[in-house]
Amino acid sequence: MDKHFEIPNNSFTLSFDGMADLLGIHPSELLKLEHSALQAIHNTEGDISEFIMYISPSNDSKVLKKIKIDKHNHVRFAPEEIYVRC
């Protein structure tokens, strides 16, 4: 697929397949996934410390079980996990 995930306020994009790989799901499951935009979180020095995305709890339970979601329905990624897939 040629779809990409834009990362607001950043000069790079994440491939659709790269995002599916990060989440541990198939690209066809990602197409149906209800989620927020991928957001960069900055530390006090202004560097990106992590990326987060909200995943709606109303998604298919089988898909949700494949994704490492925290108790607030967010998935978190280290910057390196994102950069290697861009």
N, C-alpha and C positions, 0 to 999 in steps of 0.2 A: 504494500500500500504506500501511497505517497503522502498521506495525511501526516501532519506534524503538530506537535503541541508547542504553542508559543509560551514562552515564559515571560510574563510581564516585567518590564523594566530591565530586560537583559537582551543582549545582542545575539542570542543563539536560540535554536529550537531543538526539541527532542523529537526523534522520529516516533511514529505511531507504534511500530514494532518494538522500539526501544522502551517505550512506556509500558507496553504489555509485558515485556520481559521483566522490567523492574517490579511490576505488581505481581508477577508470577501467574499470569492468566494468558489465555489465548487472545489474539487480536480480535476475533469475533466476539469474545466476551467483553472486551474493552469497548467495542462499538455500542453495546447496550448499557454500559456502566454509567450510573448517575454519579457525578463527582464535580468538585469545584476545579478551578484552574490550579495548576501547579504554581506554588508561590515560593519565592526565595525569602529566607529569613536571614537578616544581617546581624552580626555581633556589634559591639560598641565601637570597633575600629572600622566598621563599614564593610567588612568582608562577609561573604555568604557563609553562614555556619551550617545551614541545612535547608532542605526543600520540604514543603509539606503540601498535602492535598487532602481535602475532605472527601470522604466516601459516604454516600447516603446509605443509611441502614435499610432503606426500602429495596435495595438491589436483591437479586436472586441469592438466597442463602448459600447455595453451593458455590457460587462465585466468591461471596464474602469470606467463606472459610479458607479460600486459597490466598487471600490477601492478608498481610500482617498489619492489622488495624489496631490502633491504640484505643483506650477506653473512651476517647472523645471522637472516635470515628475518623481519625487522621492517619495517614501513612506518612512516614518521615524517611528522607533519604539524605545521606551524606553527599556533599557536592561532588565527590569523586564518582559516585554511582551514576550521577547524571551526566557529568562531562564525558565519560567514556562511551556514552551512547549517543552523543550529539554528532 
